Structure formats: C-alpha cells, structure tokens
Amino acid sequence: LMNTEPVFYQIKKNKVIVRDGEEITPGILAQLQAIERTEQAGPPIRYSIGVLLLLAIFLISFQKYLSVHQYSDIKLRDKSLFLLCGIVLVGNLALVKLGLLMAASLSSAISSPTFSIVFAYQIAIPFAAGALLLTILTDRDISTIYTFGFSLLVGFLTRGDFYLLFYSLASGIAAAFSIKRYYQRSALLRSGLKIFLANLLTVFTIYLLRESGFNWNEMAFLAASSFASAA
C-alpha cells in the first residue's frame, strides 16, 4: 500500500455526475468524494461579510456619482434617484439568484446531454432588465455605471464565474445604449433585438474561449436561451 500511486480525477466544470434516481456506482462515488475533498470549507460568514462590504462600497460610490449627475431631463433627485437605483439593483440581484437556482435544478433534472448544460439555462436570466429599466427612467450614463457594479456583484453571486460576469456586462451595456426614451412599443422591441444580438455575439465568443467541440444542437440551444434573456 505504501507504493500505491494516488488516483486523480479531472472533472469538467458544470458536468452532471449523477441525476436523481440513478444508481451510484463506485466510479461516481469516487468522483463525489474527490469533489468533497477539493471544496473549500471556508467560513460562510467571512464570504458574506466580503460581499456586504463590496456592496456597501459600490452603493456609496454610486450615491456620490448620482449626487453630481443631476440633469434637467432626469425628474428624480438625490435620495429619490438613489432609492430607485437601489430598488432596481436589489430586485435584479434577487432575480438572478432565483434564476441560478432554477438553472441548476433544470440542468440536473434533464438527462439529454444537449439540454442539461447549466450555462444555457443561466444565460436565459434577464441580466439586462435593471439596466434597461434605468435607461428608460433616468439616462444611459447612470445605466452604464449601474451595469459595471451589477456585473461585478453577479461575479460574486456565481463565485467567480468570469463567463457569466462577461455576459451580464455585455447584455447590460447593450441595454444602456439600445434605447434613449420609451415613446412607443416599437422602440422597446428594437431594444430587445439589439440586446439579443449582443447576447448572441457574447455567447459565441464564450463558446470559442471554452475551446470545446462545436455542436450545432448546443449552439442552437444557447442561441434560444440568449433570446429568452432579451425577450
């Protein structure tokens, strides 16, 4: 036993190891144990404090920006403007968190390899909703600053998922510059189309960065999810 070499398991990120109702074989058990050993068991309270500090820094900086960004075409002022942005931020983050939980559940419940990609369900989350709303109610400058802070917080919600952070940033920036004022429904439809195109380009870029084999079925499913995010 002293001369036995250790066994290493290389497990791809977001890979479904076992689904509900499946038999756990020795190989699957070994992978689950390997994941358990490699997970960092850091104190959750320390991470939560870090997230709260980051949120506080962003909100304080954002409030300072809003205090000097008072244009005549923005009806809200000072505390009312900051309160609006805060409500939009909290609501958008809650929507993202709920979407991430649903994405994980759907991915693990579906057995088809094409439709069990958790990333495909994650990009269906409307990351640009807050940025689009602020663009309509305030202006694109406020929406752009909001998008940078929001995307950073998305990165923390996903424990450092660079691809989702990048996707959220691209989607939010597209929303900020896709519409100026909401006068008629066609303006909102054109904005949704621009957001979808930005989402699709971002998804294709991420697909290339991941260096995975090209699959038309997967790409079509990712395209449909990016459309759902913009709809």
Phi, psi and chi 1 to 4 in degrees:
 res  aa     phi    psi   chi1   chi2   chi3   chi4
   1 LEU       -  -28.3  -67.4  177.4      -      -
   2 MET   -64.8  -29.3  -66.3  -69.0  -68.5      -
   3 ASN   -95.3    3.4  -63.4  -33.8      -      -
   4 THR   -72.8  128.3  -56.6      -      -      -
   5 GLU   -81.3  145.6  -64.5 -177.0   -3.1      -
   6 PRO   -67.4  151.4   24.2  -33.6      -      -
   7 VAL  -101.7  128.7  177.7      -      -      -
   8 PHE  -108.5  140.9  -63.5   96.0      -      -
   9 TYR  -118.0  126.7  -71.1   92.0      -      -
  10 GLN  -104.4  111.6 -175.4  174.7    9.4      -
  11 ILE  -114.2  124.1  -57.2  171.5      -      -
  12 LYS   -69.3  146.7  -65.7  178.7   65.1  176.5
  13 LYS   -63.7  139.8 -173.5  177.3 -179.4 -179.5
  14 ASN    68.5   11.7  -63.1  -31.1      -      -
  15 LYS   -74.2  134.3  176.2 -173.7  176.1 -176.9
  16 VAL   -81.9  117.2  177.9      -      -      -
  17 ILE   -88.7  -44.7  -62.7  175.0      -      -
  18 VAL  -149.2  144.3   62.6      -      -      -
  19 ARG  -111.7  164.7  -67.0 -175.9  173.6   84.5
  20 ASP   -59.2  127.3 -173.2   24.2      -      -
  21 GLY    94.2  -12.1      -      -      -      -
  22 GLU   -80.2  151.6  -70.9 -174.8   -8.5      -
  23 GLU   -76.7  135.5 -179.5 -177.6   -3.1      -
  24 ILE   -88.7  108.0  -61.7 -179.7      -      -
  25 THR   -83.4  166.0   63.0      -      -      -
  26 PRO   -56.6  -36.2  -27.1   34.8      -      -
  27 GLY   -65.5  -43.0      -      -      -      -
  28 ILE   -65.5  -41.0  -68.0  175.9      -      -
  29 LEU   -61.0  -40.3 -179.9   60.8      -      -
  30 ALA   -64.0  -39.6      -      -      -      -
  31 GLN   -66.4  -41.5  -67.8 -176.9   60.8      -
  32 LEU   -63.6  -39.9  -66.2  174.4      -      -
  33 GLN   -67.4  -36.2  -69.0  173.3  -17.6      -
  34 ALA   -64.9  -40.3      -      -      -      -
  35 ILE   -65.2  -41.1  -67.1  173.4      -      -
  36 GLU   -62.9  -36.9 -175.4  179.1    6.9      -
  37 ARG   -71.6  -31.4  -73.2 -166.3  -62.0  -90.7
  38 THR   -89.0  -13.9   55.4      -      -      -
  39 GLU   -67.6  136.8  -75.9 -176.2  -17.2      -
  40 GLN   -79.9  125.9  -64.5 -178.5   -6.7      -
  41 ALA  -100.7   42.7      -      -      -      -
  42 GLY   -65.8  155.5      -      -      -      -
  43 PRO   -61.8  123.4  -16.3   28.0      -      -
  44 PRO   -59.2  -32.0  -22.0   31.9      -      -
  45 ILE   -64.4  -33.9 -171.9  170.8      -      -
  46 ARG   -67.1  -41.2 -173.6  172.6   64.5 -175.3
  47 TYR   -66.1  -41.5 -177.7   82.4      -      -
  48 SER   -63.3  -40.2  -59.3      -      -      -
  49 ILE   -63.7  -40.2  -68.5  173.5      -      -
  50 GLY   -62.4  -42.3      -      -      -      -
  51 VAL   -64.7  -42.0  171.9      -      -      -
  52 LEU   -64.7  -39.0  -71.0  175.2      -      -
  53 LEU   -64.9  -43.0  -75.5  174.8      -      -
  54 LEU   -62.3  -42.7  177.1   66.8      -      -
  55 LEU   -62.9  -41.2 -177.8   60.7      -      -
  56 ALA   -64.4  -43.1      -      -      -      -
  57 ILE   -61.3  -43.9  -68.2  170.7      -      -
  58 PHE   -64.4  -44.7  169.7   65.9      -      -
  59 LEU   -65.5  -40.1  -70.9  176.2      -      -
  60 ILE   -64.8  -45.3  -67.8  171.8      -      -
  61 SER   -63.4  -40.1  -57.4      -      -      -
  62 PHE   -65.8  -39.5 -160.7   35.9      -      -
  63 GLN   -65.4  -39.0 -166.9  -84.4  -28.4      -
  64 LYS   -63.8  -39.5  -64.9  -64.5 -177.8 -177.3
  65 TYR   -65.2  -44.4  171.0   77.1      -      -
  66 LEU   -65.1  -31.0  -67.4  176.2      -      -
  67 SER   -66.2  -25.9   64.4      -      -      -
  68 VAL  -103.8   -8.5  -61.7      -      -      -
  69 HIS  -100.9   71.6 -170.0   82.0      -      -
  70 GLN  -118.1   95.5  -57.5  -74.5  -20.7      -
  71 TYR   -99.9  157.4  -67.8  162.9      -      -
  72 SER   -65.9  -26.9   58.5      -      -      -
  73 ASP   -85.8   -0.8   57.2  -16.2      -      -
  74 ILE   -99.4  114.2  -58.9  177.2      -      -
  75 LYS   -71.1  -35.1  -54.8  -56.9 -179.0 -177.2
  76 LEU   -78.9  152.8  -64.1  174.8      -      -
  77 ARG  -136.3  148.3  -71.4  -70.4 -176.0  -88.7
  78 ASP    46.9 -116.3  -59.4  -34.6      -      -
  79 LYS   -63.5  -35.8  -68.6 -177.2  179.5  179.5
  80 SER   -65.4  -40.4  -62.1      -      -      -
  81 LEU   -66.9  -43.0 -177.8   58.5      -      -
  82 PHE   -65.6  -39.5  179.1   68.4      -      -
  83 LEU   -64.0  -41.5 -179.4   61.2      -      -
  84 LEU   -59.9  -47.9  170.0   66.1      -      -
  85 CYS   -63.5  -37.8  -64.5      -      -      -
  86 GLY   -65.4  -42.0      -      -      -      -
  87 ILE   -64.6  -43.0  -68.1  173.4      -      -
  88 VAL   -62.7  -41.7  171.4      -      -      -
  89 LEU   -63.2  -49.3  176.8   65.5      -      -
  90 VAL   -63.9  -42.7  172.0      -      -      -
  91 GLY   -64.2  -40.4      -      -      -      -
  92 ASN   -68.2  -39.9 -151.2   -4.3      -      -
  93 LEU   -65.3  -40.1  -73.7  173.8      -      -
  94 ALA   -63.6  -39.6      -      -      -      -
  95 LEU   -64.1  -40.4 -175.0   62.5      -      -
  96 VAL   -66.0  -44.1  168.8      -      -      -
  97 LYS   -61.0  -44.1 -176.1   62.0  177.7  178.4
  98 LEU   -63.2  -40.8  177.5   61.9      -      -
  99 GLY   -63.9  -38.1      -      -      -      -
 100 LEU   -65.7  -39.3  -68.1  172.9      -      -
 101 LEU   -66.3  -42.7  -67.1  174.7      -      -
 102 MET   -66.6  -37.1  -68.3  179.8   62.4      -
 103 ALA   -62.5  -42.9      -      -      -      -
 104 ALA   -64.7  -39.4      -      -      -      -
 105 SER   -67.5  -45.5  -60.6      -      -      -
 106 LEU   -65.1  -40.6  -72.0  170.7      -      -
 107 SER   -62.8  -40.1  174.7      -      -      -
 108 SER   -78.0  -20.0   60.2      -      -      -
 109 ALA   -87.2  -18.9      -      -      -      -
 110 ILE  -100.7  132.4  -62.6  175.8      -      -
 111 SER   -89.2  -20.6   58.3      -      -      -
 112 SER   -66.3  129.4  171.3      -      -      -
 113 PRO   -57.7  -37.2  -22.5   32.7      -      -
 114 THR   -68.1  -41.0  -59.2      -      -      -
 115 PHE   -97.5   12.5  -63.0  104.0      -      -
 116 SER  -109.4   15.1   62.6      -      -      -
 117 ILE   -78.8  112.8  -55.7  172.3      -      -
 118 VAL   -64.8  -32.4   67.1      -      -      -
 119 PHE   -62.7  -34.7  178.9   70.7      -      -
 120 ALA   -64.3  -37.8      -      -      -      -
 121 TYR   -75.4  -32.2  -64.8  103.6      -      -
 122 GLN   -66.8  -38.9  -71.3  173.3  -21.5      -
 123 ILE   -76.5   -5.6   63.5  173.2      -      -
 124 ALA   -80.1   -9.2      -      -      -      -
 125 ILE   -67.9  134.9  -60.1  170.6      -      -
 126 PRO   -76.1   75.7   26.8  -33.5      -      -
 127 PHE   -63.0  -28.9  -70.5   99.4      -      -
 128 ALA   -86.9    1.6      -      -      -      -
 129 ALA   -60.0  -46.1      -      -      -      -
 130 GLY   -65.8  -43.8      -      -      -      -
 131 ALA   -63.2  -41.3      -      -      -      -
 132 LEU   -65.0  -42.1 -177.0   62.2      -      -
 133 LEU   -64.0  -43.0 -176.5   60.3      -      -
 134 LEU   -68.9  -32.3  -74.3 -179.6      -      -
 135 THR   -63.4  -40.0  -56.4      -      -      -
 136 ILE   -71.8  -42.3  -64.2  172.0      -      -
 137 LEU   -83.7  -27.4  -62.8  177.9      -      -
 138 THR  -122.4 -102.0   59.2      -      -      -
 139 ASP  -157.3  174.4   64.1   10.4      -      -
 140 ARG   -72.3  -23.8   62.8 -178.5   48.4  169.5
 141 ASP   -66.0  -48.7  -66.1  -24.2      -      -
 142 ILE   -62.6  -41.5  -69.0  176.1      -      -
 143 SER   -62.7  -38.5  179.8      -      -      -
 144 THR   -67.0  -45.5  -59.0      -      -      -
 145 ILE   -62.0  -41.7  -62.4  -63.1      -      -
 146 TYR   -58.7  -43.2  163.7   87.7      -      -
 147 THR   -61.5  -42.0  -62.9      -      -      -
 148 PHE   -62.2  -46.6  -82.0   99.1      -      -
 149 GLY   -66.7  -41.6      -      -      -      -
 150 PHE   -62.8  -42.7  172.4   74.0      -      -
 151 SER   -64.8  -36.7  -61.3      -      -      -
 152 LEU   -63.6  -40.5 -175.5   60.9      -      -
 153 LEU   -68.6  -33.2  -68.5  171.8      -      -
 154 VAL   -61.9  -39.8  167.0      -      -      -
 155 GLY   -59.1  -37.8      -      -      -      -
 156 PHE   -74.9  -35.7  -85.1   84.7      -      -
 157 LEU   -62.3  -33.6  -88.0 -178.9      -      -
 158 THR   -96.8   13.6   56.4      -      -      -
 159 ARG    56.1   47.6  -65.1  -61.8 -177.3  100.2
 160 GLY    85.2   27.9      -      -      -      -
 161 ASP   -78.1  100.1 -168.8  -34.3      -      -
 162 PHE   -62.6  -37.3  166.1   77.5      -      -
 163 TYR   -65.6  -42.2  -64.8  122.0      -      -
 164 LEU   -70.7  -34.8  -85.2 -176.1      -      -
 165 LEU   -61.4  -45.7 -172.2  155.8      -      -
 166 PHE   -63.1  -42.4  177.8   43.4      -      -
 167 TYR   -64.7  -44.5 -179.5   82.2      -      -
 168 SER   -62.4  -41.1  172.1      -      -      -
 169 LEU   -64.8  -47.2 -179.3   62.1      -      -
 170 ALA   -64.0  -41.7      -      -      -      -
 171 SER   -65.7  -41.7 -171.3      -      -      -
 172 GLY   -68.2  -41.2      -      -      -      -
 173 ILE   -64.1  -40.3  -65.9  -64.5      -      -
 174 ALA   -61.8  -39.7      -      -      -      -
 175 ALA   -65.5  -40.1      -      -      -      -
 176 ALA   -64.6  -32.8      -      -      -      -
 177 PHE  -106.1    8.7  -72.8   89.0      -      -
 178 SER   -93.2  -16.0   64.3      -      -      -
 179 ILE  -151.4  146.3 -169.5  171.0      -      -
 180 LYS  -106.6  -54.4 -173.6  175.3  178.0   65.5
 181 ARG  -138.3  147.4  -73.7  -71.7 -177.1  -91.0
 182 TYR   -93.8  102.2  174.7   60.9      -      -
 183 TYR  -106.5  -32.1  -65.7  111.6      -      -
 184 GLN  -148.7  164.1   50.8 -171.8   -2.5      -
 185 ARG   -63.2  -31.7 -174.6  175.5  -62.2  178.2
 186 SER   -62.3  -31.9   60.5      -      -      -
 187 ALA   -64.8  -38.8      -      -      -      -
 188 LEU   -70.0  -36.6 -160.8   58.0      -      -
 189 LEU   -66.6  -41.1  -68.0  175.6      -      -
 190 ARG   -65.1  -37.2  -73.0 -165.5  -61.7  -90.4
 191 SER   -62.9  -43.8  175.8      -      -      -
 192 GLY   -61.4  -37.6      -      -      -      -
 193 LEU   -65.7  -42.2  177.0   60.3      -      -
 194 LYS   -65.3  -39.3  -67.3  174.8 -176.7  177.6
 195 ILE   -64.3  -41.6  -64.8  171.2      -      -
 196 PHE   -61.2  -43.5  164.3   62.0      -      -
 197 LEU   -63.7  -40.1  -67.1  176.2      -      -
 198 ALA   -65.3  -42.2      -      -      -      -
 199 ASN   -60.7  -45.1  -71.1   -9.6      -      -
 200 LEU   -63.6  -42.9 -170.8   61.1      -      -
 201 LEU   -63.9  -39.9  178.8   60.0      -      -
 202 THR   -66.2  -42.4  -53.8      -      -      -
 203 VAL   -62.9  -42.1  166.2      -      -      -
 204 PHE   -64.4  -38.5 -175.7   68.2      -      -
 205 THR   -63.5  -44.6  -56.8      -      -      -
 206 ILE   -63.2  -38.9  -67.2  172.5      -      -
 207 TYR   -60.2  -39.8 -158.8   86.4      -      -
 208 LEU   -70.8  -39.4  -65.4  177.1      -      -
 209 LEU   -65.5  -31.6  -70.0  173.2      -      -
 210 ARG   -75.0  -14.4  -74.7 -175.0  163.2 -179.8
 211 GLU    55.9   34.5  -62.1 -178.1  -16.5      -
 212 SER   -92.9  160.7   54.9      -      -      -
 213 GLY   -63.0  139.7      -      -      -      -
 214 PHE   -73.9  132.1 -168.9   83.3      -      -
 215 ASN  -135.8  119.1 -174.5  -59.0      -      -
 216 TRP   -63.0  -37.6  -78.3  107.6      -      -
 217 ASN   -64.6  -44.0  -68.4  -27.7      -      -
 218 GLU   -63.9  -42.6  -72.4 -176.0    7.3      -
 219 MET   -64.7  -37.8 -162.8   62.2 -149.3      -
 220 ALA   -66.7  -38.4      -      -      -      -
 221 PHE   -68.0  -39.7 -174.7   37.5      -      -
 222 LEU   -65.4  -38.2  -68.4  171.3      -      -
 223 ALA   -64.9  -41.5      -      -      -      -
 224 ALA   -64.1  -38.3      -      -      -      -
 225 SER   -68.6  -39.2  -63.8      -      -      -
 226 SER   -66.8  -32.0   61.5      -      -      -
 227 PHE   -66.8  -41.9  176.5   79.4      -      -
 228 ALA   -62.1  -34.2      -      -      -      -
 229 SER   -66.3  -32.5  176.5      -      -      -
 230 ALA   -90.7  -16.1      -      -      -      -
 231 ALA   -71.9      -      -      -      -      -
